[in-house]
Amino acid sequence: MQIARFSKEQAVPAHNGTILAMPVLPDGMKAPFAHAWGYVDQGGAIEGHAHPHEEIYFIYRGQGIITVGDEESAVNEGDVIAIPGNAFHALRNSGAGVLQWFALWWPQQA
């Protein structure tokens, strides 16, 4: 058995330093998708960006505001956000504590 857990001390800056990130799965596990924990302190935000692959955010801890395209919505623990390929998206922490999520993404199928 392998157990992986997010560790702020082991996470590295990502998205131009706007968040901390680290792998979701334990070392050595092969998956058909890419993955990462995302972490942002109170008042912070992940930079807005877009990429060709589809992505899903699972909100693990905290509260935030997600923007996908021209839509904006509040998100909380337990929410799952589907982000289409090439869609601009950003996430900001709107809560009193940290915002933590994990993301899965994979290439678009032809």
DOVEXPA-420450 format. One record per residue: residue in three letters; x negated, y negated, z of N, C-alpha, C in turn. Coordinates in steps of 0.2 Angstrom, whole numbers, padded with zeros to 4 digits, always signed. Example, Ala and Ser with C-alpha at 12.3 -4.5 7.8 and 13.67 -1.06 7.14 Angstrom:
<recs>
ALA-0066+0028+0039-0062+0022+0039-0066+0016+0039
SER-0064+0011+0035-0068+0005+0036-0064+0000+0039
</recs>
This chain:
<recs>
MET-0004+0006+0000+0000+0000+0000-0004-0006+0000
GLN-0002-0011-0004-0006-0018-0004+0000-0023-0002
ILE-0002-0028+0002+0002-0033+0004-0001-0040+0002
ALA+0002-0044-0002-0001-0050-0004+0003-0056+0000
ARG+0000-0061+0002+0003-0067+0005+0000-0073+0003
PHE+0004-0078+0002+0002-0085+0001-0003-0087+0006
SER-0009-0090+0005-0013-0093+0009-0015-0100+0007
LYS-0013-0105+0010-0015-0112+0008-0023-0112+0008
GLU-0027-0109+0012-0034-0109+0012-0037-0106+0006
GLN-0034-0101+0003-0036-0097-0002-0034-0100-0009
ALA-0028-0104-0009-0025-0107-0015-0030-0112-0018
VAL-0029-0113-0024-0034-0118-0028-0029-0123-0031
PRO-0032-0129-0032-0028-0134-0036-0026-0132-0043
ALA-0020-0134-0045-0018-0133-0052-0013-0138-0054
HIS-0012-0138-0060-0008-0144-0063-0011-0151-0062
ASN-0017-0151-0064-0021-0158-0062-0021-0160-0055
GLY-0021-0155-0051-0022-0156-0044-0016-0158-0040
THR-0010-0157-0043-0004-0159-0040-0001-0154-0036
ILE-0003-0147-0037-0001-0142-0032-0006-0138-0030
LEU-0005-0133-0026-0010-0128-0024-0007-0121-0027
ALA-0011-0117-0030-0008-0111-0033-0013-0105-0032
MET-0010-0099-0032-0013-0093-0031-0009-0087-0034
PRO-0012-0081-0036-0008-0076-0038-0003-0073-0033
VAL+0002-0071-0036+0008-0068-0032+0006-0061-0030
LEU+0004-0057-0035+0003-0050-0034-0004-0048-0032
PRO-0005-0043-0028-0011-0041-0025-0016-0039-0031
ASP-0023-0040-0029-0028-0039-0034-0027-0032-0037
GLY-0028-0031-0044-0028-0025-0047-0022-0022-0050
MET-0016-0026-0048-0010-0024-0050-0009-0027-0057
LYS-0007-0023-0062-0006-0025-0069+0002-0026-0070
ALA+0003-0032-0073+0010-0034-0074+0011-0036-0081
PRO+0017-0035-0084+0018-0038-0090+0020-0045-0091
PHE+0018-0049-0085+0019-0056-0085+0014-0059-0081
ALA+0013-0066-0082+0009-0070-0078+0013-0072-0072
HIS+0009-0074-0066+0012-0076-0060+0008-0080-0056
ALA+0011-0084-0051+0008-0088-0047+0012-0091-0041
TRP+0010-0091-0035+0013-0095-0030+0012-0103-0032
GLY+0017-0107-0030+0016-0114-0030+0017-0117-0023
TYR+0013-0122-0022+0014-0125-0015+0013-0132-0016
VAL+0017-0136-0013+0016-0144-0012+0018-0146-0006
ASP+0014-0151-0003+0016-0154+0004+0022-0158+0003
GLN+0025-0160+0009+0030-0165+0009+0028-0171+0005
GLY+0033-0174+0001+0032-0180-0003+0029-0179-0009
GLY+0026-0173-0011+0022-0171-0017+0026-0169-0022
ALA+0023-0168-0028+0027-0165-0034+0022-0162-0039
ILE+0024-0157-0042+0021-0154-0048+0021-0159-0054
GLU+0016-0160-0058+0017-0164-0063+0021-0161-0068
GLY+0025-0166-0072+0029-0164-0077+0025-0161-0083
HIS+0028-0155-0086+0024-0152-0091+0029-0148-0095
ALA+0026-0145-0101+0030-0141-0105+0025-0136-0108
HIS+0027-0130-0110+0023-0125-0113+0028-0120-0117
PRO+0025-0116-0122+0029-0112-0126+0032-0106-0123
HIS+0030-0104-0117+0033-0098-0114+0039-0100-0109
GLU+0043-0095-0108+0049-0095-0104+0046-0094-0097
GLU+0049-0097-0092+0047-0097-0085+0052-0096-0080
ILE+0051-0093-0074+0056-0093-0069+0053-0095-0063
TYR+0056-0100-0059+0054-0102-0052+0059-0099-0047
PHE+0056-0096-0042+0060-0093-0036+0058-0098-0030
ILE+0062-0101-0028+0061-0106-0022+0061-0102-0016
TYR+0055-0101-0013+0054-0097-0007+0055-0101+0000
ARG+0053-0107+0000+0053-0111+0006+0054-0119+0004
GLY+0058-0122+0008+0059-0129+0007+0064-0131+0002
GLN+0064-0138+0001+0069-0141-0003+0066-0145-0008
GLY+0069-0146-0014+0066-0150-0019+0071-0152-0025
ILE+0068-0156-0029+0072-0158-0035+0069-0156-0041
ILE+0072-0152-0045+0069-0149-0051+0072-0153-0057
THR+0068-0154-0062+0070-0157-0068+0068-0152-0074
VAL+0073-0151-0078+0072-0146-0084+0075-0150-0090
GLY+0071-0152-0094+0074-0156-0100+0076-0163-0097
ASP+0082-0164-0099+0085-0171-0096+0090-0169-0090
GLU+0090-0163-0087+0094-0161-0082+0090-0162-0075
GLU+0093-0163-0070+0090-0164-0063+0095-0161-0058
SER+0092-0157-0053+0096-0153-0048+0092-0152-0042
ALA+0096-0152-0036+0093-0151-0030+0092-0143-0030
VAL+0086-0141-0027+0085-0134-0026+0083-0132-0019
ASN+0085-0126-0016+0084-0124-0009+0081-0117-0009
GLU+0079-0115-0003+0077-0108-0002+0082-0103-0005
GLY+0079-0098-0009+0084-0093-0012+0086-0095-0019
ASP+0085-0101-0021+0087-0103-0028+0082-0100-0033
VAL+0085-0098-0039+0081-0096-0045+0082-0101-0051
ILE+0077-0103-0054+0077-0108-0059+0075-0105-0066
ALA+0079-0104-0071+0076-0102-0077+0074-0108-0082
ILE+0068-0108-0084+0065-0113-0088+0064-0111-0095
PRO+0068-0113-0100+0066-0111-0107+0060-0113-0110
GLY+0057-0109-0115+0051-0111-0118+0051-0118-0121
ASN+0046-0122-0120+0045-0129-0123+0049-0134-0120
ALA+0052-0132-0114+0056-0137-0110+0052-0141-0105
PHE+0052-0147-0105+0049-0151-0100+0052-0149-0093
HIS+0047-0148-0089+0050-0147-0082+0045-0150-0077
ALA+0048-0152-0071+0044-0154-0065+0048-0153-0059
LEU+0044-0152-0053+0047-0151-0047+0044-0155-0042
ARG+0049-0158-0038+0046-0162-0032+0049-0160-0026
ASN+0045-0161-0020+0047-0159-0014+0051-0165-0011
SER+0058-0163-0009+0062-0168-0006+0064-0167+0001
GLY+0060-0162+0004+0062-0160+0011+0057-0162+0016
ALA+0058-0160+0022+0054-0163+0028+0048-0159+0029
GLY+0047-0153+0025+0042-0149+0026+0038-0147+0019
VAL+0035-0141+0019+0032-0139+0013+0037-0136+0008
LEU+0035-0136+0001+0039-0133-0004+0035-0128-0007
GLN+0038-0122-0006+0034-0116-0009+0038-0112-0014
TRP+0036-0110-0019+0039-0106-0024+0034-0101-0027
PHE+0037-0096-0031+0033-0092-0035+0036-0092-0042
ALA+0031-0092-0047+0033-0092-0054+0031-0086-0058
LEU+0035-0084-0063+0034-0079-0067+0035-0082-0074
TRP+0030-0080-0079+0031-0082-0086+0028-0077-0090
TRP+0030-0077-0096+0028-0072-0101+0029-0075-0108
PRO+0025-0072-0113+0026-0075-0120+0033-0074-0123
GLN+0035-0079-0127+0042-0078-0130+0041-0072-0135
GLN+0047-0069-0135+0047-0063-0140+0049-0065-0147
ALA+0046-0062-0152+0048-0064-0159+0055-0061-0161
</recs>
